Amino acid sequence: MVALVVILFPPLLIAFLLVMERVEEPLRRPASPREVAAFVGTATPGEVETLHNSGVGRAMGRWRQRRRVKRARSPLV
């Protein structure tokens, strides 16, 4: 049993680190001026409140998530 843990732990740790890298990448990406302009033009009151309370990074993340969901729901033309 211990041998199994010793053999499986490193690959599982590496897999976890790779997944976390993909999760963190959008959070580290700075907002472009075009994205900020689009955010200011289309932000909901909740997103503006997030901007006020938590800063640009979290507000842009929330806005990007809303746009991603909206794009996924719209039919392909």
GURO-782706 format. One record per atom (N, C-alpha, C): residue in three letters; atom name; y negated, x, z negated; residue number from 1. Coordinates in nm, 4 decimals. Each point is the difference from the previous one (the first is absolute). Layout:
BEGIN
r code: ALA&site: CA&c2: Y&c1: X&c3: Z&pos: NUM
...
//
This chain:
BEGIN
r code: MET&site: N&c2: 0.1194&c1: 0.0822&c3: 0.0000&pos: 1
r code: MET&site: CA&c2: -0.1194&c1: -0.0822&c3: 0.0000&pos: 1
r code: MET&site: C&c2: -0.1258&c1: 0.0867&c3: 0.0000&pos: 1
r code: VAL&site: N&c2: -0.0003&c1: 0.1044&c3: -0.0819&pos: 2
r code: VAL&site: CA&c2: -0.1146&c1: 0.0895&c3: -0.0060&pos: 2
r code: VAL&site: C&c2: -0.0182&c1: 0.0712&c3: 0.1332&pos: 2
r code: ALA&site: N&c2: 0.1099&c1: 0.0378&c3: 0.0619&pos: 3
r code: ALA&site: CA&c2: -0.0078&c1: 0.0672&c3: 0.1306&pos: 3
r code: ALA&site: C&c2: -0.0622&c1: -0.0930&c3: 0.1034&pos: 3
r code: LEU&site: N&c2: 0.0325&c1: -0.1258&c3: -0.0042&pos: 4
r code: LEU&site: CA&c2: -0.0570&c1: -0.0976&c3: 0.0928&pos: 4
r code: LEU&site: C&c2: -0.1513&c1: -0.0113&c3: -0.0203&pos: 4
r code: VAL&site: N&c2: -0.0445&c1: -0.0031&c3: -0.1241&pos: 5
r code: VAL&site: CA&c2: -0.1429&c1: -0.0065&c3: -0.0304&pos: 5
r code: VAL&site: C&c2: -0.0699&c1: 0.1266&c3: 0.0484&pos: 5
r code: VAL&site: N&c2: 0.0618&c1: 0.1144&c3: -0.0220&pos: 6
r code: VAL&site: CA&c2: -0.0588&c1: 0.1274&c3: 0.0418&pos: 6
r code: VAL&site: C&c2: -0.0112&c1: 0.0069&c3: 0.1517&pos: 6
r code: ILE&site: N&c2: 0.0973&c1: -0.0550&c3: 0.0698&pos: 7
r code: ILE&site: CA&c2: -0.0015&c1: 0.0029&c3: 0.1464&pos: 7
r code: ILE&site: C&c2: -0.0989&c1: -0.1017&c3: 0.0565&pos: 7
r code: LEU&site: N&c2: -0.0101&c1: -0.1177&c3: -0.0581&pos: 8
r code: LEU&site: CA&c2: -0.0839&c1: -0.1066&c3: 0.0553&pos: 8
r code: LEU&site: C&c2: -0.1462&c1: 0.0062&c3: -0.0436&pos: 8
r code: PHE&site: N&c2: -0.0290&c1: 0.0624&c3: -0.1111&pos: 9
r code: PHE&site: CA&c2: -0.1373&c1: -0.0009&c3: -0.0499&pos: 9
r code: PHE&site: C&c2: -0.1001&c1: 0.0643&c3: 0.0969&pos: 9
r code: PRO&site: N&c2: 0.0230&c1: 0.1205&c3: 0.0520&pos: 10
r code: PRO&site: CA&c2: -0.0989&c1: 0.0593&c3: 0.0908&pos: 10
r code: PRO&site: C&c2: -0.0278&c1: -0.0819&c3: 0.1264&pos: 10
r code: PRO&site: N&c2: 0.1017&c1: -0.0514&c3: 0.0702&pos: 11
r code: PRO&site: CA&c2: -0.0328&c1: -0.0818&c3: 0.1182&pos: 11
r code: PRO&site: C&c2: -0.0750&c1: -0.1280&c3: -0.0360&pos: 11
r code: LEU&site: N&c2: 0.0360&c1: -0.0615&c3: -0.1118&pos: 12
r code: LEU&site: CA&c2: -0.0715&c1: -0.1215&c3: -0.0412&pos: 12
r code: LEU&site: C&c2: -0.1445&c1: 0.0308&c3: -0.0376&pos: 12
r code: LEU&site: N&c2: -0.0223&c1: 0.1121&c3: -0.0643&pos: 13
r code: LEU&site: CA&c2: -0.1356&c1: 0.0397&c3: -0.0350&pos: 13
r code: LEU&site: C&c2: -0.0826&c1: 0.0277&c3: 0.1253&pos: 13
r code: ILE&site: N&c2: 0.0575&c1: 0.0671&c3: 0.0960&pos: 14
r code: ILE&site: CA&c2: -0.0702&c1: 0.0276&c3: 0.1255&pos: 14
r code: ILE&site: C&c2: -0.0299&c1: -0.1300&c3: 0.0743&pos: 14
r code: ALA&site: N&c2: 0.0945&c1: -0.0926&c3: 0.0029&pos: 15
r code: ALA&site: CA&c2: -0.0230&c1: -0.1290&c3: 0.0653&pos: 15
r code: ALA&site: C&c2: -0.1135&c1: -0.0755&c3: -0.0688&pos: 15
r code: PHE&site: N&c2: -0.0016&c1: 0.0027&c3: -0.1321&pos: 16
r code: PHE&site: CA&c2: -0.1077&c1: -0.0662&c3: -0.0735&pos: 16
r code: PHE&site: C&c2: -0.1352&c1: 0.0628&c3: 0.0331&pos: 16
r code: LEU&site: N&c2: -0.0048&c1: 0.1322&c3: 0.0052&pos: 17
r code: LEU&site: CA&c2: -0.1251&c1: 0.0686&c3: 0.0322&pos: 17
r code: LEU&site: C&c2: -0.0479&c1: -0.0321&c3: 0.1411&pos: 17
r code: LEU&site: N&c2: 0.0913&c1: -0.0109&c3: 0.0944&pos: 18
r code: LEU&site: CA&c2: -0.0386&c1: -0.0354&c3: 0.1366&pos: 18
r code: LEU&site: C&c2: -0.0555&c1: -0.1425&c3: 0.0076&pos: 18
r code: VAL&site: N&c2: 0.0614&c1: -0.0914&c3: -0.0738&pos: 19
r code: VAL&site: CA&c2: -0.0499&c1: -0.1379&c3: -0.0027&pos: 19
r code: VAL&site: C&c2: -0.1387&c1: -0.0042&c3: -0.0632&pos: 19
r code: MET&site: N&c2: -0.0185&c1: 0.0715&c3: -0.1093&pos: 20
r code: MET&site: CA&c2: -0.1304&c1: 0.0000&c3: -0.0662&pos: 20
r code: MET&site: C&c2: -0.1074&c1: 0.0637&c3: 0.0884&pos: 20
r code: GLU&site: N&c2: 0.0359&c1: 0.0989&c3: 0.0795&pos: 21
r code: GLU&site: CA&c2: -0.0952&c1: 0.0607&c3: 0.0936&pos: 21
r code: GLU&site: C&c2: -0.0510&c1: -0.1042&c3: 0.0998&pos: 21
r code: ARG&site: N&c2: 0.0910&c1: -0.0845&c3: 0.0486&pos: 22
r code: ARG&site: CA&c2: -0.0402&c1: -0.1042&c3: 0.0949&pos: 22
r code: ARG&site: C&c2: -0.0864&c1: -0.1060&c3: -0.0672&pos: 22
r code: VAL&site: N&c2: 0.0246&c1: -0.0264&c3: -0.1269&pos: 23
r code: VAL&site: CA&c2: -0.0795&c1: -0.0983&c3: -0.0740&pos: 23
r code: VAL&site: C&c2: -0.1400&c1: 0.0552&c3: -0.0266&pos: 23
r code: GLU&site: N&c2: -0.0098&c1: 0.1269&c3: -0.0330&pos: 24
r code: GLU&site: CA&c2: -0.1288&c1: 0.0594&c3: -0.0366&pos: 24
r code: GLU&site: C&c2: -0.0881&c1: 0.0341&c3: 0.1192&pos: 24
r code: GLU&site: N&c2: 0.0561&c1: 0.0198&c3: 0.1162&pos: 25
r code: GLU&site: CA&c2: -0.0770&c1: 0.0457&c3: 0.1161&pos: 25
r code: GLU&site: C&c2: -0.1178&c1: -0.0926&c3: 0.0333&pos: 25
r code: PRO&site: N&c2: 0.0185&c1: -0.1316&c3: 0.0077&pos: 26
r code: PRO&site: CA&c2: -0.1159&c1: -0.0850&c3: 0.0294&pos: 26
r code: PRO&site: C&c2: -0.1064&c1: 0.0036&c3: -0.1099&pos: 26
r code: LEU&site: N&c2: 0.0402&c1: 0.0274&c3: -0.1224&pos: 27
r code: LEU&site: CA&c2: -0.0954&c1: 0.0035&c3: -0.1104&pos: 27
r code: LEU&site: C&c2: -0.0875&c1: 0.1244&c3: 0.0057&pos: 27
r code: ARG&site: N&c2: 0.0513&c1: 0.1076&c3: 0.0568&pos: 28
r code: ARG&site: CA&c2: -0.0766&c1: 0.1240&c3: 0.0097&pos: 28
r code: ARG&site: C&c2: -0.0899&c1: 0.0034&c3: 0.1224&pos: 28
r code: ARG&site: N&c2: 0.0290&c1: -0.0831&c3: 0.0989&pos: 29
r code: ARG&site: CA&c2: -0.0767&c1: -0.0003&c3: 0.1247&pos: 29
r code: ARG&site: C&c2: -0.1405&c1: -0.0550&c3: -0.0252&pos: 29
r code: PRO&site: N&c2: -0.1029&c1: 0.0755&c3: 0.0347&pos: 30
r code: PRO&site: CA&c2: -0.1363&c1: -0.0499&c3: -0.0211&pos: 30
r code: PRO&site: C&c2: -0.0345&c1: -0.1092&c3: 0.1018&pos: 30
r code: ALA&site: N&c2: -0.0913&c1: -0.0842&c3: -0.0385&pos: 31
r code: ALA&site: CA&c2: -0.0428&c1: -0.1079&c3: 0.0880&pos: 31
r code: ALA&site: C&c2: -0.0965&c1: 0.0553&c3: 0.1042&pos: 31
r code: SER&site: N&c2: 0.0215&c1: -0.0400&c3: 0.1247&pos: 32
r code: SER&site: CA&c2: -0.0887&c1: 0.0432&c3: 0.1074&pos: 32
r code: SER&site: C&c2: -0.1259&c1: -0.0873&c3: -0.0012&pos: 32
r code: PRO&site: N&c2: -0.1094&c1: 0.0492&c3: 0.0587&pos: 33
r code: PRO&site: CA&c2: -0.1221&c1: -0.0827&c3: 0.0054&pos: 33
r code: PRO&site: C&c2: 0.0225&c1: -0.1333&c3: 0.0710&pos: 33
r code: ARG&site: N&c2: 0.0854&c1: -0.0007&c3: 0.1010&pos: 34
r code: ARG&site: CA&c2: 0.0284&c1: -0.1245&c3: 0.0726&pos: 34
r code: ARG&site: C&c2: 0.0706&c1: -0.0998&c3: -0.0930&pos: 34
r code: GLU&site: N&c2: 0.0949&c1: 0.0497&c3: -0.0812&pos: 35
r code: GLU&site: CA&c2: 0.0697&c1: -0.0880&c3: -0.0942&pos: 35
r code: GLU&site: C&c2: -0.0949&c1: -0.0541&c3: -0.1055&pos: 35
r code: VAL&site: N&c2: -0.0908&c1: 0.0832&c3: -0.0482&pos: 36
r code: VAL&site: CA&c2: -0.0961&c1: -0.0444&c3: -0.1011&pos: 36
r code: VAL&site: C&c2: -0.0913&c1: -0.1077&c3: 0.0587&pos: 36
r code: ALA&site: N&c2: -0.0439&c1: 0.0194&c3: 0.1239&pos: 37
r code: ALA&site: CA&c2: -0.0850&c1: -0.1004&c3: 0.0642&pos: 37
r code: ALA&site: C&c2: 0.0759&c1: -0.1311&c3: 0.0175&pos: 37
r code: ALA&site: N&c2: 0.1247&c1: 0.0075&c3: 0.0411&pos: 38
r code: ALA&site: CA&c2: 0.0805&c1: -0.1210&c3: 0.0154&pos: 38
r code: ALA&site: C&c2: 0.0236&c1: -0.0659&c3: -0.1356&pos: 38
r code: PHE&site: N&c2: 0.0207&c1: 0.0815&c3: -0.1036&pos: 39
r code: PHE&site: CA&c2: 0.0202&c1: -0.0540&c3: -0.1354&pos: 39
r code: PHE&site: C&c2: -0.1230&c1: -0.0768&c3: -0.0444&pos: 39
r code: VAL&site: N&c2: -0.1170&c1: 0.0586&c3: 0.0180&pos: 40
r code: VAL&site: CA&c2: -0.1241&c1: -0.0655&c3: -0.0438&pos: 40
r code: VAL&site: C&c2: -0.0195&c1: -0.1314&c3: 0.0740&pos: 40
r code: GLY&site: N&c2: 0.0382&c1: -0.0040&c3: 0.1264&pos: 41
r code: GLY&site: CA&c2: -0.0174&c1: -0.1215&c3: 0.0792&pos: 41
r code: GLY&site: C&c2: 0.1015&c1: -0.1091&c3: -0.0287&pos: 41
r code: THR&site: N&c2: 0.1199&c1: 0.0355&c3: -0.0471&pos: 42
r code: THR&site: CA&c2: 0.1059&c1: -0.1007&c3: -0.0128&pos: 42
r code: THR&site: C&c2: 0.0586&c1: -0.0108&c3: -0.1404&pos: 42
r code: ALA&site: N&c2: -0.0570&c1: 0.0650&c3: -0.0971&pos: 43
r code: ALA&site: CA&c2: 0.0572&c1: 0.0001&c3: -0.1351&pos: 43
r code: ALA&site: C&c2: -0.0109&c1: -0.1375&c3: -0.0643&pos: 43
r code: THR&site: N&c2: 0.1046&c1: -0.0360&c3: -0.0710&pos: 44
r code: THR&site: CA&c2: -0.0009&c1: -0.1245&c3: -0.0761&pos: 44
r code: THR&site: C&c2: -0.0688&c1: 0.0267&c3: -0.1343&pos: 44
r code: PRO&site: N&c2: -0.0422&c1: -0.1043&c3: -0.0697&pos: 45
r code: PRO&site: CA&c2: -0.0607&c1: 0.0215&c3: -0.1321&pos: 45
r code: PRO&site: C&c2: 0.0915&c1: 0.0763&c3: -0.0965&pos: 45
r code: GLY&site: N&c2: 0.1298&c1: -0.0245&c3: 0.0080&pos: 46
r code: GLY&site: CA&c2: 0.0939&c1: 0.0719&c3: -0.0856&pos: 46
r code: GLY&site: C&c2: 0.0033&c1: 0.1486&c3: 0.0302&pos: 46
r code: GLU&site: N&c2: -0.0087&c1: 0.0352&c3: 0.1276&pos: 47
r code: GLU&site: CA&c2: -0.0011&c1: 0.1411&c3: 0.0392&pos: 47
r code: GLU&site: C&c2: -0.1291&c1: 0.0683&c3: -0.0429&pos: 47
r code: VAL&site: N&c2: -0.1109&c1: -0.0735&c3: 0.0073&pos: 48
r code: VAL&site: CA&c2: -0.1269&c1: 0.0566&c3: -0.0471&pos: 48
r code: VAL&site: C&c2: 0.0054&c1: 0.0212&c3: -0.1509&pos: 48
r code: GLU&site: N&c2: 0.0613&c1: -0.0921&c3: -0.0710&pos: 49
r code: GLU&site: CA&c2: 0.0172&c1: 0.0147&c3: -0.1452&pos: 49
r code: GLU&site: C&c2: 0.0864&c1: 0.1218&c3: -0.0314&pos: 49
r code: THR&site: N&c2: 0.1056&c1: 0.0220&c3: 0.0793&pos: 50
r code: THR&site: CA&c2: 0.0835&c1: 0.1188&c3: -0.0181&pos: 50
r code: THR&site: C&c2: -0.0805&c1: 0.1259&c3: 0.0260&pos: 50
r code: LEU&site: N&c2: -0.0853&c1: -0.0028&c3: 0.1015&pos: 51
r code: LEU&site: CA&c2: -0.0871&c1: 0.1143&c3: 0.0290&pos: 51
r code: LEU&site: C&c2: -0.0901&c1: 0.0298&c3: -0.1189&pos: 51
r code: HIS&site: N&c2: -0.0553&c1: -0.1028&c3: -0.0578&pos: 52
r code: HIS&site: CA&c2: -0.0897&c1: 0.0166&c3: -0.1140&pos: 52
r code: HIS&site: C&c2: 0.0743&c1: 0.0531&c3: -0.1226&pos: 52
r code: ASN&site: N&c2: 0.1180&c1: -0.0548&c3: -0.0275&pos: 53
r code: ASN&site: CA&c2: 0.0739&c1: 0.0369&c3: -0.1208&pos: 53
r code: ASN&site: C&c2: 0.0795&c1: 0.1291&c3: 0.0131&pos: 53
r code: SER&site: N&c2: 0.0616&c1: 0.0233&c3: 0.1149&pos: 54
r code: SER&site: CA&c2: 0.0975&c1: 0.1086&c3: 0.0120&pos: 54
r code: SER&site: C&c2: -0.0383&c1: 0.1094&c3: 0.0976&pos: 54
r code: GLY&site: N&c2: -0.1019&c1: -0.0211&c3: 0.0793&pos: 55
r code: GLY&site: CA&c2: -0.0416&c1: 0.1047&c3: 0.0925&pos: 55
r code: GLY&site: C&c2: 0.0451&c1: -0.0252&c3: 0.1423&pos: 55
r code: VAL&site: N&c2: -0.0435&c1: 0.0901&c3: 0.0869&pos: 56
r code: VAL&site: CA&c2: 0.0223&c1: -0.0154&c3: 0.1428&pos: 56
r code: VAL&site: C&c2: 0.1480&c1: 0.0093&c3: 0.0356&pos: 56
r code: GLY&site: N&c2: 0.0710&c1: 0.0933&c3: -0.0591&pos: 57
r code: GLY&site: CA&c2: 0.1403&c1: 0.0205&c3: 0.0357&pos: 57
r code: GLY&site: C&c2: 0.0855&c1: -0.1230&c3: -0.0173&pos: 57
r code: ARG&site: N&c2: -0.0086&c1: -0.0624&c3: -0.1155&pos: 58
r code: ARG&site: CA&c2: 0.0814&c1: -0.1191&c3: -0.0263&pos: 58
r code: ARG&site: C&c2: -0.0463&c1: -0.1185&c3: 0.0844&pos: 58
r code: ALA&site: N&c2: -0.1310&c1: -0.0153&c3: 0.0186&pos: 59
r code: ALA&site: CA&c2: -0.0512&c1: -0.1108&c3: 0.0812&pos: 59
r code: ALA&site: C&c2: 0.0441&c1: 0.0146&c3: 0.1447&pos: 59
r code: MET&site: N&c2: -0.0058&c1: 0.1221&c3: 0.0543&pos: 60
r code: MET&site: CA&c2: 0.0435&c1: 0.0229&c3: 0.1380&pos: 60
r code: MET&site: C&c2: 0.1504&c1: -0.0232&c3: 0.0114&pos: 60
r code: GLY&site: N&c2: 0.0766&c1: 0.0366&c3: -0.1003&pos: 61
r code: GLY&site: CA&c2: 0.1436&c1: -0.0249&c3: 0.0019&pos: 61
r code: GLY&site: C&c2: 0.0312&c1: -0.1482&c3: 0.0043&pos: 61
r code: ARG&site: N&c2: -0.0732&c1: -0.0768&c3: -0.0808&pos: 62
r code: ARG&site: CA&c2: 0.0205&c1: -0.1448&c3: -0.0012&pos: 62
r code: ARG&site: C&c2: -0.0384&c1: -0.0609&c3: 0.1345&pos: 62
r code: TRP&site: N&c2: -0.1103&c1: 0.0471&c3: 0.0585&pos: 63
r code: TRP&site: CA&c2: -0.0459&c1: -0.0488&c3: 0.1293&pos: 63
r code: TRP&site: C&c2: 0.1011&c1: 0.0351&c3: 0.1096&pos: 63
r code: ARG&site: N&c2: 0.0505&c1: 0.1235&c3: -0.0006&pos: 64
r code: ARG&site: CA&c2: 0.0997&c1: 0.0404&c3: 0.0996&pos: 64
r code: ARG&site: C&c2: 0.1262&c1: -0.0842&c3: -0.0117&pos: 64
r code: GLN&site: N&c2: 0.0405&c1: -0.0297&c3: -0.1232&pos: 65
r code: GLN&site: CA&c2: 0.1189&c1: -0.0830&c3: -0.0210&pos: 65
r code: GLN&site: C&c2: -0.0226&c1: -0.1397&c3: 0.0579&pos: 65
r code: ARG&site: N&c2: -0.1168&c1: -0.0570&c3: -0.0228&pos: 66
r code: ARG&site: CA&c2: -0.0295&c1: -0.1342&c3: 0.0533&pos: 66
r code: ARG&site: C&c2: 0.0020&c1: 0.0012&c3: 0.1517&pos: 66
r code: ARG&site: N&c2: -0.0572&c1: 0.1042&c3: 0.0618&pos: 67
r code: ARG&site: CA&c2: -0.0003&c1: 0.0098&c3: 0.1464&pos: 67
r code: ARG&site: C&c2: 0.1411&c1: 0.0188&c3: 0.0543&pos: 67
r code: ARG&site: N&c2: 0.0833&c1: 0.0784&c3: -0.0716&pos: 68
r code: ARG&site: CA&c2: 0.1370&c1: 0.0227&c3: 0.0432&pos: 68
r code: ARG&site: C&c2: 0.0782&c1: -0.1311&c3: -0.0008&pos: 68
r code: VAL&site: N&c2: -0.0180&c1: -0.0807&c3: -0.1055&pos: 69
r code: VAL&site: CA&c2: 0.0688&c1: -0.1285&c3: -0.0090&pos: 69
r code: VAL&site: C&c2: -0.0515&c1: -0.0936&c3: 0.1085&pos: 69
r code: LYS&site: N&c2: -0.1301&c1: -0.0004&c3: 0.0235&pos: 70
r code: LYS&site: CA&c2: -0.0594&c1: -0.0856&c3: 0.1021&pos: 70
r code: LYS&site: C&c2: 0.0525&c1: 0.0380&c3: 0.1379&pos: 70
r code: ARG&site: N&c2: 0.0114&c1: 0.1322&c3: 0.0270&pos: 71
r code: ARG&site: CA&c2: 0.0504&c1: 0.0461&c3: 0.1283&pos: 71
r code: ARG&site: C&c2: 0.1469&c1: -0.0366&c3: 0.0172&pos: 71
r code: ALA&site: N&c2: 0.0770&c1: 0.0050&c3: -0.1074&pos: 72
r code: ALA&site: CA&c2: 0.1419&c1: -0.0339&c3: 0.0083&pos: 72
r code: ALA&site: C&c2: 0.0199&c1: -0.1482&c3: 0.0256&pos: 72
r code: ARG&site: N&c2: -0.0887&c1: -0.0828&c3: -0.0468&pos: 73
r code: ARG&site: CA&c2: 0.0122&c1: -0.1459&c3: 0.0187&pos: 73
r code: ARG&site: C&c2: -0.0488&c1: -0.0451&c3: 0.1373&pos: 73
r code: SER&site: N&c2: -0.0923&c1: 0.0735&c3: 0.0622&pos: 74
r code: SER&site: CA&c2: -0.0549&c1: -0.0434&c3: 0.1286&pos: 74
r code: SER&site: C&c2: 0.1039&c1: 0.0201&c3: 0.1095&pos: 74
r code: PRO&site: N&c2: 0.0076&c1: -0.0946&c3: 0.0941&pos: 75
r code: PRO&site: CA&c2: 0.0984&c1: 0.0128&c3: 0.1084&pos: 75
r code: PRO&site: C&c2: -0.0411&c1: 0.1121&c3: 0.0955&pos: 75
r code: LEU&site: N&c2: 0.1006&c1: 0.0624&c3: 0.0579&pos: 76
r code: LEU&site: CA&c2: -0.0264&c1: 0.1065&c3: 0.0965&pos: 76
r code: LEU&site: C&c2: -0.0474&c1: -0.0624&c3: 0.1307&pos: 76
r code: VAL&site: N&c2: -0.1031&c1: 0.0560&c3: 0.0556&pos: 77
r code: VAL&site: CA&c2: -0.0566&c1: -0.0537&c3: 0.1243&pos: 77
r code: VAL&site: C&c2: 0.0376&c1: 0.0900&c3: 0.1129&pos: 77
//
